[in-house]
Amino acid sequence: MDILKMGQEILKTQPFSQLVGAELTGFEPGQAVLELELRDALKQQHGFAHGGVLAYLADNAMTYAGGSVLGNVLTQEMKINYARPAIGDRLIARAEVISSGKRQAVTRCDIFVLNDGEEKLCAAAQGTILSVEK
């Protein structure tokens, strides 16, 4: 099984990911792309993506990127900066490993909103992903 198919199978076992409608569209060693349709249920009262949805995308995309080099992992910590309101049709989170060792990986993730075919950066995150292998 290729790494993308394996990652997509793992995503299917995550109830919250299924609830929000996340899709793993890219996955290779050190990188992951997670997307979701920005439907009304994921917006806050002003009509743009809820910050928790952006944080979820960053967390999960960085965990995939880190897991691709470490195996079974959990997020140890993360920070997110919101750059602009996410108003559009689709959210795209692109994560990559910046540095990795035996037990942890430092990752970053840029989240874009797709609106009328144009991508705009709406958030940037960084996190530490920790191996839970024994």
Buried (B, 14 or more C-beta within 10 A) or exposed (E): EEEBEEBBEBBEEEEEBEEBEBEBBBBEEBBBBBBBEBEEEBBEEEEBBBBEBBBBBBBBBBBBBBBBBBEEBEBBEBEBEBBEBBBBEBBBBBBBBEEBEEEBBBBBBBBBBBBEEEBBEBBBBBBBBBBEEE
